[in-house]
Amino acid sequence: MTLNCIKRISKNADRQQSTLQSDIDNLAMWSTKWKLLSNLDKCKVMTLGHPPDVSDYTMTQNDGKHISVQRSHLERDLGIMIDSELNFSEHIHLVSKKANGI
């Protein structure tokens, strides 16, 4: 299951207030409360747009330990490969390669 947690960071105040980190923490607390635990090895952050966000984000493991969330520049969502520039060239390449194999 893919869970998309999207937050728009539109001004520097959003970065300074750690708005996105707060939302990640709230999501982690909610999932723990309802026993819908996340596989933290599969949790990633992908920044869309410019300028690239260089903030680091953390999630809390079941034992209470904080771990850094991996950064990703290319992800598959609903069967479509998309990169941080909203470019579909990798998806097109994979689909073309599969079609040529057939």
C-alpha positions in Angstrom: 0.0 0.0 0.0 1.3 3.4 -0.9 0.4 6.3 1.4 1.0 9.8 0.0 1.5 12.5 2.5 1.8 15.7 0.5 2.5 19.1 2.0 3.0 22.3 0.2 5.9 24.4 1.5 5.2 27.8 0.0 7.2 30.1 2.2 10.3 30.1 4.4 8.0 30.2 7.5 6.7 26.8 6.6 10.3 25.4 6.7 11.2 27.2 9.9 8.1 26.0 11.7 8.8 22.4 10.7 5.2 22.1 9.4 5.9 19.1 7.3 7.8 17.4 10.2 4.9 18.0 12.5 2.5 16.4 10.0 4.9 13.4 9.7 4.9 13.1 13.5 1.1 13.3 13.6 0.8 10.6 11.0 3.2 8.3 12.9 1.2 8.8 16.1 -2.1 8.1 14.3 -0.8 5.0 12.7 0.6 3.7 16.1 -2.7 4.5 17.8 -4.6 2.5 15.2 -2.0 -0.2 15.0 -1.4 0.5 11.3 2.4 0.4 11.5 4.5 1.7 8.6 7.5 0.0 7.2 10.0 2.8 7.8 12.5 1.2 5.3 9.9 2.0 2.6 9.1 5.6 3.8 10.7 8.3 1.6 10.6 12.0 1.0 10.6 13.4 -2.5 10.7 17.1 -3.0 8.8 18.5 -6.0 9.6 21.8 -7.6 12.2 24.5 -7.1 14.2 25.4 -5.1 14.9 21.9 -3.8 14.2 21.4 -0.1 17.2 20.3 1.8 15.5 19.7 5.1 15.9 16.3 6.8 12.9 14.6 8.2 12.6 11.8 10.8 10.0 9.2 11.8 9.7 7.4 15.1 10.1 3.6 15.1 7.9 1.3 17.2 10.6 1.4 20.0 10.5 5.2 20.1 13.8 5.7 18.3 13.9 8.4 15.6 15.3 7.5 12.2 15.9 9.7 9.2 13.6 9.4 6.3 15.3 8.5 3.0 15.3 11.0 0.2 14.2 9.9 -3.2 14.3 11.5 -6.7 12.4 8.7 -8.6 9.4 6.8 -7.3 6.7 4.5 -8.6 3.2 5.5 -7.6 0.1 3.8 -9.0 2.3 2.1 -11.6 3.8 5.3 -12.9 7.4 6.3 -12.5 7.8 10.0 -11.6 10.8 12.0 -10.6 11.3 15.1 -8.5 11.1 17.3 -11.6 7.7 15.8 -12.5 9.3 14.3 -15.6 7.9 11.0 -16.9 10.9 10.1 -19.2 11.9 7.1 -17.0 8.3 5.8 -17.1 8.2 6.2 -20.9 11.5 4.5 -21.2 10.4 1.5 -19.0 7.1 1.2 -20.9 8.8 1.4 -24.3 11.3 -1.3 -23.2 8.5 -3.6 -22.0 6.6 -3.1 -25.3 9.7 -3.7 -27.4 10.3 -7.0 -25.4 6.8 -8.2 -26.4 
